[in-house]
Amino acid sequence: MRIQYLTDNQGKKTGVFIPIKDWEALKKQYHLSETPEEEYREPTKEEILQGLKSAMEEVKLHQEGKIKLKSARDFLNEL
């Protein structure tokens, strides 16, 4: 990835430019959108229930000693 920095009159970095091919790949990888209206949508009831089911399965695996869960601090740091 070839990154170019944008600077102000004092030479302070104010932005970054990346090739569109790389931007498209990042958007896909991180599920980014072009407009703020596309950034958030309410999850469906099914999506919420699936998330809860997945969380409960992880707790069960943790209780069985099969996986290690993240600490609350690590979880919040990811947000």
C-alpha positions in Angstrom: 0.0 0.0 0.0 1.5 3.4 -1.0 0.4 6.0 1.5 0.8 9.8 0.9 0.4 12.3 3.7 -1.4 15.6 3.3 0.2 18.5 5.2 -0.8 22.1 6.1 1.4 25.2 5.4 3.5 24.4 8.5 4.2 20.8 7.4 1.9 19.3 10.0 0.2 16.1 8.8 -3.5 16.7 8.3 -4.6 13.7 6.3 -3.7 10.7 4.3 -4.2 9.6 0.8 -4.3 6.0 -0.2 -4.9 4.5 -3.7 -8.6 3.7 -4.4 -7.9 0.0 -4.8 -6.5 -0.1 -1.2 -9.5 2.0 0.0 -12.0 -0.4 -1.5 -10.2 -3.4 0.1 -10.2 -1.7 3.5 -13.9 -0.8 3.2 -14.7 -4.4 2.4 -12.5 -5.8 5.2 -13.9 -3.4 7.9 -17.4 -3.1 6.5 -17.1 0.6 6.0 -19.6 2.7 4.0 -19.5 5.8 1.9 -22.2 7.8 3.6 -23.2 8.2 7.3 -26.7 7.0 6.6 -25.3 3.6 5.6 -23.0 3.3 8.6 -25.7 2.1 11.0 -28.8 0.1 10.8 -30.9 -1.4 13.5 -30.1 -5.1 13.9 -33.0 -7.5 13.2 -34.5 -9.6 16.0 -32.9 -12.6 14.4 -29.5 -11.0 14.4 -29.9 -10.0 18.1 -31.0 -13.6 19.0 -28.1 -15.1 17.0 -25.6 -12.8 18.8 -27.0 -13.8 22.2 -26.9 -17.5 21.2 -23.3 -17.2 20.1 -22.4 -15.4 23.3 -23.9 -18.2 25.4 -22.1 -20.8 23.4 -18.8 -19.0 24.1 -19.6 -18.8 27.8 -20.3 -22.6 27.9 -17.0 -23.3 26.1 -15.2 -21.1 28.6 -16.8 -22.9 31.5 -15.7 -26.2 30.0 -12.1 -24.9 29.7 -12.1 -25.1 25.9 -11.6 -21.4 25.2 -10.3 -18.3 27.1 -12.5 -15.2 27.1 -11.2 -11.6 26.8 -11.3 -9.5 29.9 -13.8 -6.7 30.1 -11.0 -4.2 29.7 -9.7 -5.8 26.5 -13.3 -5.9 25.2 -13.9 -2.2 25.9 -10.5 -1.3 24.4 -11.6 -2.8 21.1 -14.7 -0.6 20.9 
